[in-house]
Amino acid sequence: MVEGEQYCIDILKQIAAVQASLSKVAYALADSHMKHCVHDAIAAGKGETKIDEMLETLKYLKHF
């Protein structure tokens, strides 16, 4: 779009749409990870490590 000299507002709208889509994917992946990997680790008595890992990862995903 930039190379095609599209209107800046249209480009910004597309960027916003892509960001929203990526946020939905990140949320779904985090949800799945917590329901499966973290849950299984807690059941196996190894939950602290997985919970700490998830909390650290959520710092990077603070905008989703």
Gaussian input, Z-matrix of N, CA and C with variables (Angstrom, degrees):
# hf/3-21g

backbone

0 1
 N
 C     1     B1
 C     2     B2     1     A1
 N     3     B3     2     A2     1     D1
 C     4     B4     3     A3     2     D2
 C     5     B5     4     A4     3     D3
 N     6     B6     5     A5     4     D4
 C     7     B7     6     A6     5     D5
 C     8     B8     7     A7     6     D6
 N     9     B9     8     A8     7     D7
 C    10    B10     9     A9     8     D8
 C    11    B11    10    A10     9     D9
 N    12    B12    11    A11    10    D10
 C    13    B13    12    A12    11    D11
 C    14    B14    13    A13    12    D12
 N    15    B15    14    A14    13    D13
 C    16    B16    15    A15    14    D14
 C    17    B17    16    A16    15    D15
 N    18    B18    17    A17    16    D16
 C    19    B19    18    A18    17    D17
 C    20    B20    19    A19    18    D18
 N    21    B21    20    A20    19    D19
 C    22    B22    21    A21    20    D20
 C    23    B23    22    A22    21    D21
 N    24    B24    23    A23    22    D22
 C    25    B25    24    A24    23    D23
 C    26    B26    25    A25    24    D24
 N    27    B27    26    A26    25    D25
 C    28    B28    27    A27    26    D26
 C    29    B29    28    A28    27    D27
 N    30    B30    29    A29    28    D28
 C    31    B31    30    A30    29    D29
 C    32    B32    31    A31    30    D30
 N    33    B33    32    A32    31    D31
 C    34    B34    33    A33    32    D32
 C    35    B35    34    A34    33    D33
 N    36    B36    35    A35    34    D34
 C    37    B37    36    A36    35    D35
 C    38    B38    37    A37    36    D36
 N    39    B39    38    A38    37    D37
 C    40    B40    39    A39    38    D38
 C    41    B41    40    A40    39    D39
 N    42    B42    41    A41    40    D40
 C    43    B43    42    A42    41    D41
 C    44    B44    43    A43    42    D42
 N    45    B45    44    A44    43    D43
 C    46    B46    45    A45    44    D44
 C    47    B47    46    A46    45    D45
 N    48    B48    47    A47    46    D46
 C    49    B49    48    A48    47    D47
 C    50    B50    49    A49    48    D48
 N    51    B51    50    A50    49    D49
 C    52    B52    51    A51    50    D50
 C    53    B53    52    A52    51    D51
 N    54    B54    53    A53    52    D52
 C    55    B55    54    A54    53    D53
 C    56    B56    55    A55    54    D54
 N    57    B57    56    A56    55    D55
 C    58    B58    57    A57    56    D56
 C    59    B59    58    A58    57    D57
 N    60    B60    59    A59    58    D58
 C    61    B61    60    A60    59    D59
 C    62    B62    61    A61    60    D60
 N    63    B63    62    A62    61    D61
 C    64    B64    63    A63    62    D62
 C    65    B65    64    A64    63    D63
 N    66    B66    65    A65    64    D64
 C    67    B67    66    A66    65    D65
 C    68    B68    67    A67    66    D66
 N    69    B69    68    A68    67    D67
 C    70    B70    69    A69    68    D68
 C    71    B71    70    A70    69    D69
 N    72    B72    71    A71    70    D70
 C    73    B73    72    A72    71    D71
 C    74    B74    73    A73    72    D72
 N    75    B75    74    A74    73    D73
 C    76    B76    75    A75    74    D74
 C    77    B77    76    A76    75    D75
 N    78    B78    77    A77    76    D76
 C    79    B79    78    A78    77    D77
 C    80    B80    79    A79    78    D78
 N    81    B81    80    A80    79    D79
 C    82    B82    81    A81    80    D80
 C    83    B83    82    A82    81    D81
 N    84    B84    83    A83    82    D82
 C    85    B85    84    A84    83    D83
 C    86    B86    85    A85    84    D84
 N    87    B87    86    A86    85    D85
 C    88    B88    87    A87    86    D86
 C    89    B89    88    A88    87    D87
 N    90    B90    89    A89    88    D88
 C    91    B91    90    A90    89    D89
 C    92    B92    91    A91    90    D90
 N    93    B93    92    A92    91    D91
 C    94    B94    93    A93    92    D92
 C    95    B95    94    A94    93    D93
 N    96    B96    95    A95    94    D94
 C    97    B97    96    A96    95    D95
 C    98    B98    97    A97    96    D96
 N    99    B99    98    A98    97    D97
 C   100   B100    99    A99    98    D98
 C   101   B101   100   A100    99    D99
 N   102   B102   101   A101   100   D100
 C   103   B103   102   A102   101   D101
 C   104   B104   103   A103   102   D102
 N   105   B105   104   A104   103   D103
 C   106   B106   105   A105   104   D104
 C   107   B107   106   A106   105   D105
 N   108   B108   107   A107   106   D106
 C   109   B109   108   A108   107   D107
 C   110   B110   109   A109   108   D108
 N   111   B111   110   A110   109   D109
 C   112   B112   111   A111   110   D110
 C   113   B113   112   A112   111   D111
 N   114   B114   113   A113   112   D112
 C   115   B115   114   A114   113   D113
 C   116   B116   115   A115   114   D114
 N   117   B117   116   A116   115   D115
 C   118   B118   117   A117   116   D116
 C   119   B119   118   A118   117   D117
 N   120   B120   119   A119   118   D118
 C   121   B121   120   A120   119   D119
 C   122   B122   121   A121   120   D120
 N   123   B123   122   A122   121   D121
 C   124   B124   123   A123   122   D122
 C   125   B125   124   A124   123   D123
 N   126   B126   125   A125   124   D124
 C   127   B127   126   A126   125   D125
 C   128   B128   127   A127   126   D126
 N   129   B129   128   A128   127   D127
 C   130   B130   129   A129   128   D128
 C   131   B131   130   A130   129   D129
 N   132   B132   131   A131   130   D130
 C   133   B133   132   A132   131   D131
 C   134   B134   133   A133   132   D132
 N   135   B135   134   A134   133   D133
 C   136   B136   135   A135   134   D134
 C   137   B137   136   A136   135   D135
 N   138   B138   137   A137   136   D136
 C   139   B139   138   A138   137   D137
 C   140   B140   139   A139   138   D138
 N   141   B141   140   A140   139   D139
 C   142   B142   141   A141   140   D140
 C   143   B143   142   A142   141   D141
 N   144   B144   143   A143   142   D142
 C   145   B145   144   A144   143   D143
 C   146   B146   145   A145   144   D144
 N   147   B147   146   A146   145   D145
 C   148   B148   147   A147   146   D146
 C   149   B149   148   A148   147   D147
 N   150   B150   149   A149   148   D148
 C   151   B151   150   A150   149   D149
 C   152   B152   151   A151   150   D150
 N   153   B153   152   A152   151   D151
 C   154   B154   153   A153   152   D152
 C   155   B155   154   A154   153   D153
 N   156   B156   155   A155   154   D154
 C   157   B157   156   A156   155   D155
 C   158   B158   157   A157   156   D156
 N   159   B159   158   A158   157   D157
 C   160   B160   159   A159   158   D158
 C   161   B161   160   A160   159   D159
 N   162   B162   161   A161   160   D160
 C   163   B163   162   A162   161   D161
 C   164   B164   163   A163   162   D162
 N   165   B165   164   A164   163   D163
 C   166   B166   165   A165   164   D164
 C   167   B167   166   A166   165   D165
 N   168   B168   167   A167   166   D166
 C   169   B169   168   A168   167   D167
 C   170   B170   169   A169   168   D168
 N   171   B171   170   A170   169   D169
 C   172   B172   171   A171   170   D170
 C   173   B173   172   A172   171   D171
 N   174   B174   173   A173   172   D172
 C   175   B175   174   A174   173   D173
 C   176   B176   175   A175   174   D174
 N   177   B177   176   A176   175   D175
 C   178   B178   177   A177   176   D176
 C   179   B179   178   A178   177   D177
 N   180   B180   179   A179   178   D178
 C   181   B181   180   A180   179   D179
 C   182   B182   181   A181   180   D180
 N   183   B183   182   A182   181   D181
 C   184   B184   183   A183   182   D182
 C   185   B185   184   A184   183   D183
 N   186   B186   185   A185   184   D184
 C   187   B187   186   A186   185   D185
 C   188   B188   187   A187   186   D186
 N   189   B189   188   A188   187   D187
 C   190   B190   189   A189   188   D188
 C   191   B191   190   A190   189   D189

   B1=1.4499
   B2=1.5304
   B3=1.3306
   B4=1.4618
   B5=1.5159
   B6=1.3356
   B7=1.4607
   B8=1.5212
   B9=1.3227
   B10=1.4638
   B11=1.5167
   B12=1.3244
   B13=1.4616
   B14=1.5304
   B15=1.3408
   B16=1.4615
   B17=1.5238
   B18=1.3025
   B19=1.4497
   B20=1.5275
   B21=1.3272
   B22=1.4699
   B23=1.5303
   B24=1.2988
   B25=1.4653
   B26=1.5250
   B27=1.3204
   B28=1.4605
   B29=1.5282
   B30=1.3148
   B31=1.4712
   B32=1.5255
   B33=1.3092
   B34=1.4662
   B35=1.5314
   B36=1.3142
   B37=1.4640
   B38=1.5276
   B39=1.3089
   B40=1.4617
   B41=1.5273
   B42=1.3180
   B43=1.4636
   B44=1.5299
   B45=1.3231
   B46=1.4679
   B47=1.5272
   B48=1.3136
   B49=1.4630
   B50=1.5286
   B51=1.3168
   B52=1.4680
   B53=1.5287
   B54=1.3296
   B55=1.4618
   B56=1.5306
   B57=1.3053
   B58=1.4666
   B59=1.5263
   B60=1.3139
   B61=1.4649
   B62=1.5252
   B63=1.3234
   B64=1.4633
   B65=1.5240
   B66=1.3137
   B67=1.4642
   B68=1.5249
   B69=1.3274
   B70=1.4611
   B71=1.5272
   B72=1.3196
   B73=1.4614
   B74=1.5281
   B75=1.3339
   B76=1.4634
   B77=1.5190
   B78=1.3297
   B79=1.4579
   B80=1.5281
   B81=1.3143
   B82=1.4658
   B83=1.5222
   B84=1.3235
   B85=1.4544
   B86=1.5295
   B87=1.3218
   B88=1.4655
   B89=1.5229
   B90=1.3151
   B91=1.4621
   B92=1.5229
   B93=1.3091
   B94=1.4621
   B95=1.5230
   B96=1.3212
   B97=1.4680
   B98=1.5259
   B99=1.3198
   B100=1.4672
   B101=1.5248
   B102=1.3164
   B103=1.4608
   B104=1.5211
   B105=1.3225
   B106=1.4608
   B107=1.5267
   B108=1.3138
   B109=1.4685
   B110=1.5224
   B111=1.3176
   B112=1.4649
   B113=1.5287
   B114=1.3099
   B115=1.4606
   B116=1.5273
   B117=1.3322
   B118=1.4671
   B119=1.5272
   B120=1.3366
   B121=1.4661
   B122=1.5279
   B123=1.3257
   B124=1.4628
   B125=1.5253
   B126=1.3219
   B127=1.4662
   B128=1.5256
   B129=1.3422
   B130=1.4652
   B131=1.5334
   B132=1.3429
   B133=1.4551
   B134=1.5138
   B135=1.3262
   B136=1.4686
   B137=1.5186
   B138=1.3167
   B139=1.4509
   B140=1.5093
   B141=1.3336
   B142=1.4702
   B143=1.5206
   B144=1.3130
   B145=1.4654
   B146=1.5180
   B147=1.3239
   B148=1.4737
   B149=1.5203
   B150=1.3207
   B151=1.4604
   B152=1.5184
   B153=1.3275
   B154=1.4679
   B155=1.5178
   B156=1.3242
   B157=1.4672
   B158=1.5301
   B159=1.3202
   B160=1.4665
   B161=1.5198
   B162=1.3293
   B163=1.4579
   B164=1.5259
   B165=1.3175
   B166=1.4689
   B167=1.5243
   B168=1.3184
   B169=1.4573
   B170=1.5237
   B171=1.3256
   B172=1.4692
   B173=1.5181
   B174=1.3268
   B175=1.4646
   B176=1.5231
   B177=1.3291
   B178=1.4628
   B179=1.5186
   B180=1.3162
   B181=1.4572
   B182=1.5106
   B183=1.3072
   B184=1.4528
   B185=1.5225
   B186=1.2963
   B187=1.4708
   B188=1.5183
   B189=1.3354
   B190=1.4610
   B191=1.4840
   A1=110.76
   A2=116.60
   A3=119.52
   A4=109.75
   A5=115.47
   A6=119.38
   A7=111.69
   A8=115.78
   A9=120.89
   A10=112.33
   A11=116.58
   A12=123.60
   A13=112.58
   A14=114.85
   A15=120.31
   A16=109.57
   A17=116.23
   A18=123.37
   A19=109.49
   A20=116.65
   A21=122.52
   A22=112.56
   A23=117.60
   A24=121.46
   A25=110.71
   A26=116.92
   A27=120.22
   A28=110.73
   A29=117.10
   A30=121.32
   A31=109.57
   A32=116.90
   A33=120.72
   A34=111.30
   A35=117.17
   A36=120.47
   A37=110.90
   A38=116.65
   A39=120.59
   A40=110.91
   A41=117.01
   A42=120.93
   A43=109.87
   A44=117.07
   A45=121.35
   A46=110.96
   A47=116.86
   A48=120.85
   A49=111.09
   A50=116.57
   A51=120.73
   A52=109.93
   A53=117.20
   A54=120.61
   A55=110.82
   A56=117.30
   A57=120.90
   A58=110.77
   A59=116.33
   A60=120.37
   A61=111.09
   A62=116.92
   A63=120.35
   A64=111.32
   A65=117.06
   A66=120.54
   A67=110.74
   A68=116.57
   A69=120.26
   A70=111.06
   A71=117.00
   A72=121.13
   A73=110.01
   A74=117.38
   A75=121.38
   A76=110.92
   A77=117.38
   A78=121.21
   A79=110.48
   A80=116.68
   A81=120.72
   A82=111.17
   A83=116.98
   A84=120.68
   A85=111.06
   A86=117.33
   A87=121.07
   A88=110.17
   A89=116.78
   A90=121.78
   A91=110.84
   A92=116.23
   A93=121.24
   A94=111.21
   A95=116.27
   A96=120.51
   A97=110.26
   A98=116.66
   A99=119.65
   A100=111.65
   A101=117.09
   A102=120.35
   A103=112.69
   A104=116.92
   A105=119.46
   A106=111.94
   A107=117.49
   A108=121.17
   A109=112.60
   A110=116.60
   A111=119.56
   A112=109.42
   A113=117.38
   A114=121.20
   A115=110.84
   A116=117.03
   A117=121.06
   A118=111.65
   A119=116.55
   A120=119.98
   A121=110.78
   A122=117.04
   A123=120.51
   A124=109.77
   A125=116.86
   A126=121.01
   A127=111.63
   A128=116.28
   A129=121.05
   A130=112.26
   A131=116.62
   A132=120.10
   A133=114.59
   A134=116.70
   A135=121.80
   A136=110.97
   A137=116.54
   A138=121.20
   A139=115.29
   A140=118.02
   A141=120.55
   A142=111.79
   A143=116.52
   A144=120.97
   A145=111.48
   A146=116.74
   A147=120.46
   A148=111.55
   A149=117.19
   A150=119.89
   A151=110.25
   A152=117.19
   A153=120.60
   A154=111.39
   A155=116.18
   A156=121.23
   A157=110.70
   A158=116.37
   A159=120.51
   A160=110.83
   A161=117.51
   A162=120.73
   A163=111.51
   A164=117.06
   A165=120.80
   A166=110.35
   A167=116.86
   A168=121.46
   A169=111.12
   A170=117.37
   A171=120.35
   A172=112.09
   A173=118.18
   A174=120.80
   A175=110.36
   A176=116.23
   A177=120.46
   A178=111.32
   A179=116.00
   A180=120.74
   A181=112.19
   A182=117.23
   A183=121.43
   A184=113.70
   A185=117.14
   A186=119.89
   A187=113.32
   A188=116.99
   A189=117.27
   A190=107.89
   D1=-38.39
   D2=179.45
   D3=-66.24
   D4=-46.99
   D5=179.69
   D6=-62.71
   D7=-30.95
   D8=178.85
   D9=-83.50
   D10=5.13
   D11=178.42
   D12=54.78
   D13=43.64
   D14=175.43
   D15=-70.31
   D16=160.42
   D17=179.42
   D18=-61.74
   D19=132.92
   D20=-175.11
   D21=-54.30
   D22=-41.43
   D23=-179.22
   D24=-62.36
   D25=-39.00
   D26=178.02
   D27=-64.97
   D28=-38.68
   D29=177.76
   D30=-65.28
   D31=-44.57
   D32=179.48
   D33=-62.20
   D34=-37.95
   D35=177.20
   D36=-64.13
   D37=-39.79
   D38=178.07
   D39=-66.19
   D40=-40.52
   D41=176.88
   D42=-60.90
   D43=-44.24
   D44=178.73
   D45=-61.14
   D46=-40.10
   D47=179.49
   D48=-65.24
   D49=-41.77
   D50=178.67
   D51=-65.55
   D52=-43.36
   D53=178.52
   D54=-60.50
   D55=-42.70
   D56=179.12
   D57=-62.63
   D58=-41.63
   D59=179.08
   D60=-64.42
   D61=-43.61
   D62=178.83
   D63=-65.08
   D64=-35.76
   D65=177.49
   D66=-63.36
   D67=-40.88
   D68=178.61
   D69=-64.57
   D70=-40.22
   D71=177.79
   D72=-65.03
   D73=-44.59
   D74=179.40
   D75=-61.41
   D76=-43.16
   D77=178.83
   D78=-61.95
   D79=-46.16
   D80=-179.10
   D81=-62.80
   D82=-40.65
   D83=179.75
   D84=-68.06
   D85=-42.39
   D86=177.65
   D87=-63.09
   D88=-42.36
   D89=178.41
   D90=-59.93
   D91=-47.96
   D92=179.65
   D93=-63.06
   D94=-42.57
   D95=-179.75
   D96=-61.00
   D97=-44.52
   D98=-179.22
   D99=-67.41
   D100=-39.36
   D101=-178.08
   D102=-71.29
   D103=-27.05
   D104=-176.58
   D105=-109.86
   D106=-68.21
   D107=-174.28
   D108=-63.47
   D109=-49.04
   D110=-178.62
   D111=-68.14
   D112=-43.52
   D113=177.89
   D114=-57.20
   D115=-47.99
   D116=-179.48
   D117=-63.82
   D118=-38.80
   D119=178.84
   D120=-64.85
   D121=-40.29
   D122=177.90
   D123=-63.62
   D124=-43.31
   D125=179.43
   D126=-62.71
   D127=-30.66
   D128=179.97
   D129=-88.95
   D130=4.01
   D131=179.60
   D132=79.07
   D133=16.65
   D134=-178.83
   D135=-120.36
   D136=30.79
   D137=-173.94
   D138=-70.07
   D139=-34.86
   D140=-176.69
   D141=-54.03
   D142=-46.73
   D143=-178.24
   D144=-62.47
   D145=-46.17
   D146=-179.05
   D147=-68.01
   D148=-37.76
   D149=177.99
   D150=-65.41
   D151=-44.87
   D152=177.66
   D153=-60.79
   D154=-41.42
   D155=178.29
   D156=-62.04
   D157=-43.26
   D158=-179.46
   D159=-66.58
   D160=-43.16
   D161=178.47
   D162=-61.71
   D163=-40.16
   D164=177.76
   D165=-64.38
   D166=-41.73
   D167=-179.95
   D168=-65.59
   D169=-37.70
   D170=-179.81
   D171=-63.30
   D172=-23.78
   D173=175.41
   D174=-61.17
   D175=-36.62
   D176=-179.41
   D177=-77.07
   D178=-21.41
   D179=-177.59
   D180=-104.91
   D181=26.51
   D182=-173.92
   D183=-61.29
   D184=-17.07
   D185=-178.23
   D186=-97.93
   D187=4.66
   D188=179.88
   D189=-97.25

